Amino acid sequence: MTSFQHGIVIVGAGQAAAQAAQSLRTGGCTAPILMLGEEAAPPYQRPPLSKAYLSGAMGLDRVVLKPLETWAAEDVNVRTGVRVAGIDRSARTLATTDGETIAWDKLILATGSRVRRLAIPGSTLDGVFYLRTVADVDDLRARFAPGARLAIVGCGYIGLEVAAVAVKAGLSVAAIEAAPRVLARVAGEEISAFYEAEHRAQGVDVRTGAGVSGITGDGAVTGVALSDGTTIPADIVLIGVGIVPNQELAADAGIVCADGIVVDAASRTSDPDVYAIGDCARRHLELYDRTMRLESVHNAIEQAKLAAADILGHAPPALETPWFWSDQYDLKLQTAGLSQAHARTVLRGDPAARRFAVFYLDADDRVLAVDAVNSGPEFLAGKQIVGRKGRLAPDVLADTSLSMKEIAARAA
Ligand code: FAD
């Protein structure tokens, strides 16, 4: 690594930023590292926000990745409550909203994403919430009281995780989804049907194929109006309809963006001294030969490691099959790979036993992805099979008399 005059500046202080700083230091980087994050908390993990942090089972001390003192001891300067307003690529500086100018030799953009806001009548009423940050959860949880009526707009992972926590906390919960099934963007029909039935059995009023025309209320929320004319009464509304990448800093600086900051295999943007990692970046995935944004902890960590290795002049780390998880009730869903382009699915195990997996195959029986419910071996072996583009006959995958180890050994 060349010696730096000003050092490495990381914009954003989330999962990806934290991993980048850590990988740089453990990789032997001696240059100054400065991390600038606009939130009040030091870098923290977001997955518990809609799970154990929302339920109260996990406190902020366990959500935070490391306290500020530990970062200082590792010689990483983490500054919270600082928002970066602009980048000057020719001067190799950035400006904060407080008017400070900071020089950098290498810049890492780890700005994450923000919630997609719904521009519908009533969306600014008191009692309407989104969920992205610790502060969002603190505000939402303050309204959680047994008997309170919560309407969730959007049945993706976050919406359904919140539904599970809320119904257990004694709230009356309705979950509204415009698509014909829950989790439609991320999972196959078997998984959607299973989770829909599970939420209904737990007492959630699940409405699919239901468009939302507005939120009713006068000052405070009283309900959610559906396109078919019905209104679902509510005291609280949580909107979870996806995220948009925070790419404006890069775009305004003339860096190539296309629904995400476009990066190469080393996480470099169109400016080779500027990297982009995590939710804000669009990368090429060799495994599926397509470019995309991945919104996951796995991606944030992997891209951070790739950027750090490139800055240090080290060989890149081996790539992992994309993975994800979701906790709802006593169900652990673990996903490996991307199922979107599948031609057929194979069910292994019994959904009624709350322990099963759905494998997603292309037309040539290549295993593209697996969704495993309470099924660790299916997830682990499936991840490995997906990663080596393995092919398997559907009847072999479905045969529960064979262990996943035996099945993985048969993958062509
Ligand atoms: P972030 O963690 O969002 O960090 C970006 C930070 O940059 C933010 O703090 C932001 O405020 C800051 N920032 C942005 N712009 C500026 C600026 N101009 N100046 C200063 N700071 C700035 N993934 C999983 O794999 N499994 C899960 O179960 C899972 N559950 C999730 C549950 C919830 C509720 C949420 C919100 C996400 C979940 N995810 C999950 C996704 C995962 O948390 C994200 O993919 C991951 O946090 C992305 O990390 P990141 O560092 O790219 O972005």
Residues whose N, C-alpha, C, O or C-beta is under 5 A from the ligand:
A	BS01	FAD	V11 G12 A13 G14 Q15 A16 A17 L36 G37 E38 E39 R46 P47 L49 S50 V82 R83 V84 A110 T111 G112 S113 L131 R132 I158 N246 I277 G278 D279 C280 E295 S296 V297 H298 A300 W323 F324 W325 S326
